[in-house]
Amino acid sequence: MNSTIAGTLFPIPGLDSGAVETPAPAPQPEPAPLGMRPAAARIVTTDAPDMHDPERRPLVFLVVNCPFCEQQHIHTGGHPGALRLCLRRSRCVGRPAGVYHFPEVQQ
């Protein structure tokens, strides 16, 4: 069965009715800095081996309780015996204007 439909089934903006004007997005204000706050941090060792490590050592993570978004942020820390801690200050993912630091790390 062959059928030919003459005309347009649905209008295509920009093709059928000419140019489509889209309003420019309103400029977003720069978030105000929230300052730097201390955060509690602890080291957590996993049970699973690191598949990218030839010795298959477990991974170590630094878990930080964020003072801005009330969540926990996880940073990689290397392997037991060869800790590689990240910077002692970091930016909150949920509220990028907030920077936290962890003056001490609990084991």
C-alpha positions in Angstrom: 0.0 0.0 0.0 1.5 3.3 -1.1 0.2 6.6 0.1 1.4 10.2 -0.4 0.5 12.9 2.0 0.6 16.4 0.6 1.3 19.1 3.2 2.8 19.2 6.6 1.6 16.9 9.4 2.8 19.3 12.1 4.4 22.7 12.0 8.2 22.9 12.4 9.2 26.2 14.2 11.7 28.1 12.2 10.9 26.3 8.9 7.2 26.7 8.4 6.4 30.0 10.0 9.6 32.0 9.6 12.2 32.8 12.2 11.6 31.9 15.8 12.6 34.4 18.4 13.8 33.0 21.7 14.1 35.3 24.6 17.6 35.7 26.0 18.1 34.0 29.3 18.2 36.4 32.3 21.8 36.8 33.6 22.3 34.8 36.8 23.9 36.7 39.7 27.3 35.5 40.9 26.8 33.5 44.1 28.0 35.4 47.2 31.0 33.8 48.8 30.0 31.9 51.9 33.5 32.0 53.4 35.6 29.1 54.7 34.3 26.9 57.4 36.0 24.0 59.3 34.6 20.5 58.6 35.1 17.2 60.4 36.9 14.5 58.4 37.8 10.9 58.8 39.7 8.2 56.9 37.8 5.2 55.7 39.4 2.0 54.3 37.4 -0.1 52.0 37.3 -3.9 51.9 37.3 -4.2 48.1 40.7 -4.4 46.4 41.7 -1.7 43.9 41.5 -3.3 40.5 44.0 -0.8 39.1 46.6 -1.6 41.6 49.0 -4.5 40.8 49.2 -5.4 44.5 45.3 -5.2 44.8 45.5 -3.1 48.0 42.3 -1.7 49.4 41.4 1.9 48.7 41.3 4.7 51.3 38.9 7.5 51.2 38.6 10.8 53.1 35.0 11.4 54.2 34.2 15.0 55.0 31.0 16.2 56.8 30.2 19.4 54.8 29.2 22.4 56.9 27.3 23.9 53.9 25.0 21.2 52.5 24.9 18.8 55.5 26.1 16.0 53.2 29.3 13.9 53.2 31.9 14.6 50.5 34.3 11.8 49.6 37.8 12.3 48.4 40.3 9.7 47.3 43.1 9.0 49.7 45.3 6.4 48.0 46.1 3.0 49.7 46.9 2.0 53.3 50.5 2.7 54.1 50.7 5.1 51.2 48.1 7.7 52.0 47.7 10.5 49.4 45.4 13.0 51.0 43.8 15.7 48.9 44.1 19.4 49.6 43.1 20.3 53.1 40.5 22.7 51.7 37.9 22.1 49.1 34.7 23.5 47.5 31.3 22.2 48.3 29.6 20.5 45.4 26.0 21.5 46.5 26.9 25.1 47.3 29.9 26.1 45.1 30.3 29.4 46.9 31.2 27.5 50.1 34.8 26.4 50.8 35.5 24.0 53.7 38.7 22.9 55.3 39.5 20.1 57.6 42.1 21.0 60.2 42.4 17.5 61.5 41.6 14.0 60.2 40.3 11.2 62.5 41.4 7.7 61.9 
